[in-house]
Amino acid sequence: MSTGPVASLALSPAQRSEIRRIVDAAVPGARVWVFGSRAAGRARPFSDVDLLLQTRQPLAWDEWAALEDAFEQSDLPFRVDVVERRGLPPDFLQRVEREKVLL
């Protein structure tokens, strides 16, 4: 697992801050990692952002809805996809664990 560098995510400081603000508002205390093309250094300017969340309790439906709505209403110029660590298939989780970068 990588915890950095955040600079490799192809996100501006303002974009990182906005993502963090949205997650913190909907799911206070969640740990957030980026995985996928942005974490692997293969992102293009408008590549989506894949987020992995780790929370104490499984996310409730209203928390998922709040996250989705907030990201859709944001000015971020890309799609944000969110998955929760628990419940991921083991082979997918292994890949995510190898490439994730703490946000």
N, CA, C and O atoms as CSV, one atom per row, in Angstrom:
chain,resi,resn,atom,element,x,y,z
A,1,MET,N,N,0.835,-1.179,0.000
A,1,MET,CA,C,0.000,0.000,0.000
A,1,MET,C,C,0.870,1.228,0.000
A,1,MET,O,O,1.907,1.281,0.661
A,2,SER,N,N,0.438,2.197,-0.739
A,2,SER,CA,C,1.131,3.470,-0.777
A,2,SER,C,C,0.351,4.489,0.028
A,2,SER,O,O,-0.880,4.503,-0.005
A,3,THR,N,N,1.053,5.334,0.745
A,3,THR,CA,C,0.393,6.440,1.430
A,3,THR,C,C,0.752,7.743,0.754
A,3,THR,O,O,0.385,8.807,1.254
A,4,GLY,N,N,1.438,7.701,-0.334
A,4,GLY,CA,C,1.814,8.905,-1.056
A,4,GLY,C,C,2.565,8.506,-2.283
A,4,GLY,O,O,2.754,7.311,-2.507
A,5,PRO,N,N,2.994,9.409,-3.071
A,5,PRO,CA,C,2.757,10.828,-2.861
A,5,PRO,C,C,1.412,11.254,-3.416
A,5,PRO,O,O,0.983,10.791,-4.473
A,6,VAL,N,N,0.763,12.129,-2.698
A,6,VAL,CA,C,-0.524,12.645,-3.139
A,6,VAL,C,C,-0.372,13.377,-4.463
A,6,VAL,O,O,-1.320,13.435,-5.246
A,7,ALA,N,N,0.808,13.939,-4.727
A,7,ALA,CA,C,1.038,14.673,-5.975
A,7,ALA,C,C,0.823,13.792,-7.195
A,7,ALA,O,O,0.500,14.301,-8.269
A,8,SER,N,N,0.995,12.495,-7.055
A,8,SER,CA,C,0.847,11.591,-8.200
A,8,SER,C,C,-0.610,11.358,-8.588
A,8,SER,O,O,-0.874,10.672,-9.575
A,9,LEU,N,N,-1.545,11.902,-7.850
A,9,LEU,CA,C,-2.962,11.638,-8.098
A,9,LEU,C,C,-3.553,12.487,-9.214
A,9,LEU,O,O,-4.707,12.284,-9.590
A,10,ALA,N,N,-2.800,13.421,-9.744
A,10,ALA,CA,C,-3.297,14.326,-10.792
A,10,ALA,C,C,-4.538,15.075,-10.324
A,10,ALA,O,O,-5.502,15.240,-11.071
A,11,LEU,N,N,-4.494,15.528,-9.065
A,11,LEU,CA,C,-5.553,16.340,-8.477
A,11,LEU,C,C,-4.929,17.616,-7.932
A,11,LEU,O,O,-3.865,17.578,-7.315
A,12,SER,N,N,-5.581,18.729,-8.156
A,12,SER,CA,C,-5.091,19.985,-7.592
A,12,SER,C,C,-5.354,19.989,-6.086
A,12,SER,O,O,-6.187,19.220,-5.606
A,13,PRO,N,N,-4.657,20.841,-5.338
A,13,PRO,CA,C,-4.956,20.949,-3.905
A,13,PRO,C,C,-6.431,21.288,-3.653
A,13,PRO,O,O,-7.029,20.780,-2.704
A,14,ALA,N,N,-7.013,22.137,-4.493
A,14,ALA,CA,C,-8.427,22.495,-4.321
A,14,ALA,C,C,-9.332,21.288,-4.565
A,14,ALA,O,O,-10.320,21.105,-3.854
A,15,GLN,N,N,-9.007,20.469,-5.554
A,15,GLN,CA,C,-9.811,19.274,-5.829
A,15,GLN,C,C,-9.687,18.268,-4.691
A,15,GLN,O,O,-10.685,17.678,-4.278
A,16,ARG,N,N,-8.476,18.066,-4.182
A,16,ARG,CA,C,-8.297,17.154,-3.041
A,16,ARG,C,C,-9.099,17.646,-1.843
A,16,ARG,O,O,-9.759,16.866,-1.157
A,17,SER,N,N,-9.031,18.945,-1.604
A,17,SER,CA,C,-9.753,19.535,-0.481
A,17,SER,C,C,-11.265,19.372,-0.639
A,17,SER,O,O,-11.959,19.066,0.330
A,18,GLU,N,N,-11.774,19.573,-1.845
A,18,GLU,CA,C,-13.211,19.438,-2.098
A,18,GLU,C,C,-13.666,17.991,-1.915
A,18,GLU,O,O,-14.722,17.748,-1.330
A,19,ILE,N,N,-12.898,17.045,-2.397
A,19,ILE,CA,C,-13.242,15.628,-2.201
A,19,ILE,C,C,-13.291,15.310,-0.717
A,19,ILE,O,O,-14.234,14.677,-0.243
A,20,ARG,N,N,-12.279,15.745,0.012
A,20,ARG,CA,C,-12.207,15.480,1.453
A,20,ARG,C,C,-13.380,16.138,2.181
A,20,ARG,O,O,-13.976,15.538,3.076
A,21,ARG,N,N,-13.709,17.374,1.793
A,21,ARG,CA,C,-14.812,18.099,2.426
A,21,ARG,C,C,-16.135,17.348,2.226
A,21,ARG,O,O,-16.923,17.207,3.162
A,22,ILE,N,N,-16.367,16.877,1.018
A,22,ILE,CA,C,-17.607,16.155,0.716
A,22,ILE,C,C,-17.690,14.866,1.525
A,22,ILE,O,O,-18.731,14.566,2.110
A,23,VAL,N,N,-16.612,14.111,1.560
A,23,VAL,CA,C,-16.620,12.858,2.326
A,23,VAL,C,C,-16.808,13.144,3.811
A,23,VAL,O,O,-17.607,12.483,4.475
A,24,ASP,N,N,-16.074,14.129,4.339
A,24,ASP,CA,C,-16.181,14.438,5.767
A,24,ASP,C,C,-17.585,14.886,6.161
A,24,ASP,O,O,-18.054,14.574,7.255
A,25,ALA,N,N,-18.255,15.616,5.273
A,25,ALA,CA,C,-19.613,16.080,5.572
A,25,ALA,C,C,-20.603,14.917,5.602
A,25,ALA,O,O,-21.504,14.889,6.440
A,26,ALA,N,N,-20.440,13.974,4.704
A,26,ALA,CA,C,-21.383,12.850,4.610
A,26,ALA,C,C,-21.036,11.706,5.550
A,26,ALA,O,O,-21.923,11.045,6.091
A,27,VAL,N,N,-19.732,11.476,5.744
A,27,VAL,CA,C,-19.273,10.322,6.527
A,27,VAL,C,C,-18.116,10.767,7.428
A,27,VAL,O,O,-16.959,10.457,7.143
A,28,PRO,N,N,-18.418,11.489,8.511
A,28,PRO,CA,C,-17.342,11.966,9.385
A,28,PRO,C,C,-16.486,10.810,9.901
A,28,PRO,O,O,-16.997,9.758,10.285
A,29,GLY,N,N,-15.185,11.029,9.898
A,29,GLY,CA,C,-14.261,10.037,10.432
A,29,GLY,C,C,-13.839,8.947,9.471
A,29,GLY,O,O,-13.053,8.076,9.841
A,30,ALA,N,N,-14.336,8.972,8.252
A,30,ALA,CA,C,-13.958,7.935,7.279
A,30,ALA,C,C,-12.509,8.116,6.849
A,30,ALA,O,O,-12.038,9.240,6.676
A,31,ARG,N,N,-11.817,7.012,6.680
A,31,ARG,CA,C,-10.491,7.047,6.050
A,31,ARG,C,C,-10.727,6.923,4.557
A,31,ARG,O,O,-11.572,6.147,4.113
A,32,VAL,N,N,-9.972,7.696,3.785
A,32,VAL,CA,C,-10.220,7.787,2.344
A,32,VAL,C,C,-8.930,7.562,1.581
A,32,VAL,O,O,-7.915,8.202,1.852
A,33,TRP,N,N,-8.979,6.639,0.616
A,33,TRP,CA,C,-7.857,6.387,-0.277
A,33,TRP,C,C,-8.330,6.554,-1.711
A,33,TRP,O,O,-9.504,6.358,-2.025
A,34,VAL,N,N,-7.402,6.916,-2.564
A,34,VAL,CA,C,-7.643,6.934,-4.005
A,34,VAL,C,C,-6.995,5.682,-4.569
A,34,VAL,O,O,-5.894,5.310,-4.162
A,35,PHE,N,N,-7.678,5.027,-5.510
A,35,PHE,CA,C,-7.087,3.882,-6.196
A,35,PHE,C,C,-7.418,4.008,-7.669
A,35,PHE,O,O,-8.041,4.988,-8.080
A,36,GLY,N,N,-7.023,3.057,-8.455
A,36,GLY,CA,C,-7.313,3.099,-9.884
A,36,GLY,C,C,-6.284,3.910,-10.647
A,36,GLY,O,O,-5.138,4.039,-10.218
A,37,SER,N,N,-6.700,4.455,-11.784
A,37,SER,CA,C,-5.752,5.115,-12.687
A,37,SER,C,C,-5.049,6.297,-12.038
A,37,SER,O,O,-3.875,6.537,-12.318
A,38,ARG,N,N,-5.728,7.035,-11.187
A,38,ARG,CA,C,-5.075,8.189,-10.552
A,38,ARG,C,C,-4.001,7.746,-9.563
A,38,ARG,O,O,-2.942,8.369,-9.488
A,39,ALA,N,N,-4.249,6.703,-8.820
A,39,ALA,CA,C,-3.247,6.213,-7.873
A,39,ALA,C,C,-2.086,5.542,-8.587
A,39,ALA,O,O,-0.957,5.553,-8.095
A,40,ALA,N,N,-2.363,4.957,-9.745
A,40,ALA,CA,C,-1.329,4.236,-10.498
A,40,ALA,C,C,-0.541,5.147,-11.435
A,40,ALA,O,O,0.374,4.688,-12.118
A,41,GLY,N,N,-0.890,6.440,-11.474
A,41,GLY,CA,C,-0.170,7.373,-12.327
A,41,GLY,C,C,-0.551,7.296,-13.793
A,41,GLY,O,O,0.208,7.742,-14.653
A,42,ARG,N,N,-1.718,6.737,-14.092
A,42,ARG,CA,C,-2.168,6.598,-15.483
A,42,ARG,C,C,-3.340,7.517,-15.809
A,42,ARG,O,O,-4.008,7.332,-16.826
A,43,ALA,N,N,-3.592,8.498,-14.962
A,43,ALA,CA,C,-4.775,9.341,-15.139
A,43,ALA,C,C,-4.611,10.320,-16.285
A,43,ALA,O,O,-3.517,10.806,-16.572
A,44,ARG,N,N,-5.718,10.587,-16.919
A,44,ARG,CA,C,-5.817,11.659,-17.905
A,44,ARG,C,C,-6.530,12.815,-17.202
A,44,ARG,O,O,-7.052,12.629,-16.102
A,45,PRO,N,N,-6.565,13.998,-17.807
A,45,PRO,CA,C,-7.147,15.152,-17.106
A,45,PRO,C,C,-8.559,14.927,-16.559
A,45,PRO,O,O,-8.877,15.409,-15.471
A,46,PHE,N,N,-9.402,14.212,-17.285
A,46,PHE,CA,C,-10.774,14.033,-16.817
A,46,PHE,C,C,-11.074,12.595,-16.399
A,46,PHE,O,O,-12.233,12.181,-16.378
A,47,SER,N,N,-10.030,11.837,-16.067
A,47,SER,CA,C,-10.237,10.484,-15.547
A,47,SER,C,C,-11.063,10.547,-14.271
A,47,SER,O,O,-10.958,11.495,-13.494
A,48,ASP,N,N,-11.882,9.527,-14.069
A,48,ASP,CA,C,-12.655,9.501,-12.834
A,48,ASP,C,C,-11.723,9.314,-11.645
A,48,ASP,O,O,-10.553,8.962,-11.797
A,49,VAL,N,N,-12.267,9.557,-10.468
A,49,VAL,CA,C,-11.540,9.345,-9.221
A,49,VAL,C,C,-12.228,8.191,-8.509
A,49,VAL,O,O,-13.427,8.244,-8.235
A,50,ASP,N,N,-11.464,7.155,-8.213
A,50,ASP,CA,C,-11.978,5.998,-7.486
A,50,ASP,C,C,-11.569,6.135,-6.030
A,50,ASP,O,O,-10.382,6.219,-5.716
A,51,LEU,N,N,-12.556,6.158,-5.141
A,51,LEU,CA,C,-12.295,6.304,-3.713
A,51,LEU,C,C,-12.644,5.025,-2.974
A,51,LEU,O,O,-13.661,4.388,-3.244
A,52,LEU,N,N,-11.789,4.668,-2.047
A,52,LEU,CA,C,-12.030,3.559,-1.126
A,52,LEU,C,C,-12.255,4.170,0.246
A,52,LEU,O,O,-11.414,4.924,0.736
A,53,LEU,N,N,-13.380,3.852,0.869
A,53,LEU,CA,C,-13.678,4.346,2.210
A,53,LEU,C,C,-13.561,3.220,3.217
A,53,LEU,O,O,-13.942,2.078,2.957
A,54,GLN,N,N,-13.024,3.575,4.377
A,54,GLN,CA,C,-13.031,2.647,5.506
A,54,GLN,C,C,-13.712,3.375,6.654
A,54,GLN,O,O,-13.279,4.449,7.072
A,55,THR,N,N,-14.780,2.776,7.153
A,55,THR,CA,C,-15.573,3.378,8.213
A,55,THR,C,C,-15.739,2.386,9.354
A,55,THR,O,O,-15.502,1.189,9.195
A,56,ARG,N,N,-16.147,2.899,10.497
A,56,ARG,CA,C,-16.359,2.002,11.640
A,56,ARG,C,C,-17.577,1.112,11.436
A,56,ARG,O,O,-17.570,-0.065,11.797
A,57,GLN,N,N,-18.612,1.687,10.857
A,57,GLN,CA,C,-19.860,0.967,10.607
A,57,GLN,C,C,-20.143,0.983,9.111
A,57,GLN,O,O,-19.722,1.909,8.419
A,58,PRO,N,N,-20.844,-0.016,8.601
A,58,PRO,CA,C,-21.232,0.035,7.185
A,58,PRO,C,C,-22.029,1.311,6.906
A,58,PRO,O,O,-22.810,1.767,7.742
A,59,LEU,N,N,-21.821,1.867,5.735
A,59,LEU,CA,C,-22.551,3.079,5.380
A,59,LEU,C,C,-24.037,2.779,5.232
A,59,LEU,O,O,-24.436,1.769,4.653
A,60,ALA,N,N,-24.829,3.676,5.766
A,60,ALA,CA,C,-26.278,3.579,5.623
A,60,ALA,C,C,-26.677,4.115,4.254
A,60,ALA,O,O,-25.910,4.827,3.606
A,61,TRP,N,N,-27.871,3.767,3.827
A,61,TRP,CA,C,-28.360,4.208,2.524
A,61,TRP,C,C,-28.307,5.725,2.394
A,61,TRP,O,O,-27.909,6.241,1.350
A,62,ASP,N,N,-28.707,6.451,3.450
A,62,ASP,CA,C,-28.729,7.913,3.365
A,62,ASP,C,C,-27.323,8.495,3.263
A,62,ASP,O,O,-27.142,9.552,2.659
A,63,GLU,N,N,-26.327,7.830,3.838
A,63,GLU,CA,C,-24.942,8.296,3.687
A,63,GLU,C,C,-24.464,8.109,2.251
A,63,GLU,O,O,-23.813,8.988,1.687
A,64,TRP,N,N,-24.792,6.952,1.658
A,64,TRP,CA,C,-24.451,6.729,0.249
A,64,TRP,C,C,-25.119,7.781,-0.627
A,64,TRP,O,O,-24.489,8.349,-1.519
A,65,ALA,N,N,-26.394,8.034,-0.368
A,65,ALA,CA,C,-27.139,9.010,-1.168
A,65,ALA,C,C,-26.552,10.406,-1.017
A,65,ALA,O,O,-26.441,11.141,-1.998
A,66,ALA,N,N,-26.175,10.779,0.202
A,66,ALA,CA,C,-25.585,12.100,0.433
A,66,ALA,C,C,-24.259,12.242,-0.300
A,66,ALA,O,O,-23.983,13.288,-0.887
A,67,LEU,N,N,-23.438,11.198,-0.269
A,67,LEU,CA,C,-22.163,11.230,-0.994
A,67,LEU,C,C,-22.389,11.385,-2.491
A,67,LEU,O,O,-21.792,12.252,-3.130
A,68,GLU,N,N,-23.242,10.555,-3.040
A,68,GLU,CA,C,-23.501,10.590,-4.478
A,68,GLU,C,C,-24.033,11.955,-4.900
A,68,GLU,O,O,-23.578,12.525,-5.891
A,69,ASP,N,N,-24.991,12.473,-4.148
A,69,ASP,CA,C,-25.579,13.767,-4.482
A,69,ASP,C,C,-24.548,14.884,-4.384
A,69,ASP,O,O,-24.478,15.745,-5.261
A,70,ALA,N,N,-23.751,14.875,-3.326
A,70,ALA,CA,C,-22.752,15.932,-3.145
A,70,ALA,C,C,-21.717,15.914,-4.264
A,70,ALA,O,O,-21.330,16.972,-4.760
A,71,PHE,N,N,-21.266,14.741,-4.665
A,71,PHE,CA,C,-20.298,14.679,-5.763
A,71,PHE,C,C,-20.940,15.114,-7.081
A,71,PHE,O,O,-20.296,15.789,-7.884
A,72,GLU,N,N,-22.185,14.739,-7.312
A,72,GLU,CA,C,-22.864,15.154,-8.544
A,72,GLU,C,C,-23.086,16.660,-8.589
A,72,GLU,O,O,-23.018,17.260,-9.662
A,73,GLN,N,N,-23.349,17.276,-7.448
A,73,GLN,CA,C,-23.605,18.714,-7.381
A,73,GLN,C,C,-22.325,19.542,-7.316
A,73,GLN,O,O,-22.375,20.761,-7.473
A,74,SER,N,N,-21.196,18.909,-7.092
A,74,SER,CA,C,-19.933,19.643,-6.962
A,74,SER,C,C,-19.472,20.173,-8.317
A,74,SER,O,O,-19.999,19.800,-9.365
A,75,ASP,N,N,-18.485,21.043,-8.264
A,75,ASP,CA,C,-17.881,21.584,-9.487
A,75,ASP,C,C,-16.685,20.759,-9.947
A,75,ASP,O,O,-15.952,21.179,-10.843
A,76,LEU,N,N,-16.483,19.600,-9.349
A,76,LEU,CA,C,-15.364,18.760,-9.766
A,76,LEU,C,C,-15.559,18.357,-11.227
A,76,LEU,O,O,-16.657,17.954,-11.611
A,77,PRO,N,N,-14.504,18.460,-12.051
A,77,PRO,CA,C,-14.652,18.207,-13.490
A,77,PRO,C,C,-14.523,16.741,-13.881
A,77,PRO,O,O,-14.164,16.431,-15.017
A,78,PHE,N,N,-14.810,15.850,-12.961
A,78,PHE,CA,C,-14.689,14.419,-13.216
A,78,PHE,C,C,-15.676,13.683,-12.330
A,78,PHE,O,O,-16.177,14.222,-11.343
A,79,ARG,N,N,-15.939,12.462,-12.697
A,79,ARG,CA,C,-16.816,11.586,-11.919
A,79,ARG,C,C,-16.034,11.042,-10.723
A,79,ARG,O,O,-14.832,10.792,-10.816
A,80,VAL,N,N,-16.725,10.863,-9.610
A,80,VAL,CA,C,-16.127,10.257,-8.422
A,80,VAL,C,C,-16.917,8.993,-8.105
A,80,VAL,O,O,-18.125,9.046,-7.870
A,81,ASP,N,N,-16.224,7.859,-8.099
A,81,ASP,CA,C,-16.829,6.575,-7.752
A,81,ASP,C,C,-16.332,6.175,-6.371
A,81,ASP,O,O,-15.138,6.255,-6.084
A,82,VAL,N,N,-17.249,5.747,-5.526
A,82,VAL,CA,C,-16.916,5.425,-4.139
A,82,VAL,C,C,-17.270,3.972,-3.861
A,82,VAL,O,O,-18.356,3.505,-4.205
A,83,VAL,N,N,-16.331,3.260,-3.228
A,83,VAL,CA,C,-16.598,1.909,-2.742
A,83,VAL,C,C,-16.211,1.850,-1.276
A,83,VAL,O,O,-15.361,2.606,-0.805
A,84,GLU,N,N,-16.844,0.950,-0.579
A,84,GLU,CA,C,-16.535,0.732,0.825
A,84,GLU,C,C,-15.662,-0.516,0.937
A,84,GLU,O,O,-15.903,-1.513,0.256
A,85,ARG,N,N,-14.664,-0.453,1.786
A,85,ARG,CA,C,-13.697,-1.546,1.899
A,85,ARG,C,C,-14.376,-2.874,2.213
A,85,ARG,O,O,-14.097,-3.892,1.578
A,86,ARG,N,N,-15.261,-2.853,3.188
A,86,ARG,CA,C,-15.918,-4.111,3.576
A,86,ARG,C,C,-16.828,-4.577,2.451
A,86,ARG,O,O,-17.532,-3.782,1.829
A,87,GLY,N,N,-16.801,-5.843,2.212
A,87,GLY,CA,C,-17.670,-6.410,1.196
A,87,GLY,C,C,-17.080,-6.489,-0.200
A,87,GLY,O,O,-17.702,-7.048,-1.104
A,88,LEU,N,N,-15.874,-5.929,-0.392
A,88,LEU,CA,C,-15.262,-6.038,-1.719
A,88,LEU,C,C,-14.786,-7.470,-1.950
A,88,LEU,O,O,-14.316,-8.115,-1.013
A,89,PRO,N,N,-14.896,-7.972,-3.158
A,89,PRO,CA,C,-14.370,-9.308,-3.448
A,89,PRO,C,C,-12.867,-9.356,-3.147
A,89,PRO,O,O,-12.159,-8.390,-3.429
A,90,PRO,N,N,-12.372,-10.453,-2.585
A,90,PRO,CA,C,-10.967,-10.538,-2.176
A,90,PRO,C,C,-9.963,-10.206,-3.281
A,90,PRO,O,O,-8.974,-9.522,-3.017
A,91,ASP,N,N,-10.191,-10.668,-4.499
A,91,ASP,CA,C,-9.221,-10.391,-5.562
A,91,ASP,C,C,-9.200,-8.911,-5.925
A,91,ASP,O,O,-8.135,-8.360,-6.204
A,92,PHE,N,N,-10.358,-8.263,-5.924
A,92,PHE,CA,C,-10.423,-6.828,-6.199
A,92,PHE,C,C,-9.785,-6.047,-5.055
A,92,PHE,O,O,-9.051,-5.087,-5.291
A,93,LEU,N,N,-10.061,-6.453,-3.819
A,93,LEU,CA,C,-9.486,-5.783,-2.654
A,93,LEU,C,C,-7.961,-5.864,-2.670
A,93,LEU,O,O,-7.286,-4.899,-2.312
A,94,GLN,N,N,-7.418,-7.005,-3.081
A,94,GLN,CA,C,-5.956,-7.135,-3.172
A,94,GLN,C,C,-5.373,-6.111,-4.135
A,94,GLN,O,O,-4.359,-5.481,-3.835
A,95,ARG,N,N,-6.004,-5.944,-5.282
A,95,ARG,CA,C,-5.523,-4.960,-6.256
A,95,ARG,C,C,-5.608,-3.545,-5.690
A,95,ARG,O,O,-4.675,-2.754,-5.828
A,96,VAL,N,N,-6.722,-3.241,-5.058
A,96,VAL,CA,C,-6.913,-1.916,-4.465
A,96,VAL,C,C,-5.858,-1.667,-3.395
A,96,VAL,O,O,-5.269,-0.587,-3.343
A,97,GLU,N,N,-5.618,-2.652,-2.548
A,97,GLU,CA,C,-4.634,-2.501,-1.468
A,97,GLU,C,C,-3.235,-2.224,-2.015
A,97,GLU,O,O,-2.470,-1.479,-1.402
A,98,ARG,N,N,-2.896,-2.807,-3.148
A,98,ARG,CA,C,-1.565,-2.600,-3.742
A,98,ARG,C,C,-1.378,-1.180,-4.261
A,98,ARG,O,O,-0.277,-0.636,-4.191
A,99,GLU,N,N,-2.435,-0.580,-4.777
A,99,GLU,CA,C,-2.261,0.699,-5.459
A,99,GLU,C,C,-2.821,1.907,-4.721
A,99,GLU,O,O,-2.607,3.035,-5.164
A,100,LYS,N,N,-3.520,1.718,-3.627
A,100,LYS,CA,C,-4.191,2.844,-2.975
A,100,LYS,C,C,-3.212,3.871,-2.416
A,100,LYS,O,O,-2.104,3.550,-1.988
A,101,VAL,N,N,-3.673,5.126,-2.441
A,101,VAL,CA,C,-2.913,6.260,-1.917
A,101,VAL,C,C,-3.839,7.015,-0.972
A,101,VAL,O,O,-4.947,7.395,-1.352
A,102,LEU,N,N,-3.385,7.228,0.252
A,102,LEU,CA,C,-4.189,7.932,1.250
A,102,LEU,C,C,-4.440,9.366,0.807
A,102,LEU,O,O,-3.514,10.067,0.399
A,103,LEU,N,N,-5.689,9.797,0.886
A,103,LEU,CA,C,-6.032,11.157,0.488
A,103,LEU,C,C,-5.895,12.080,1.682
A,103,LEU,O,O,-6.138,13.281,1.565
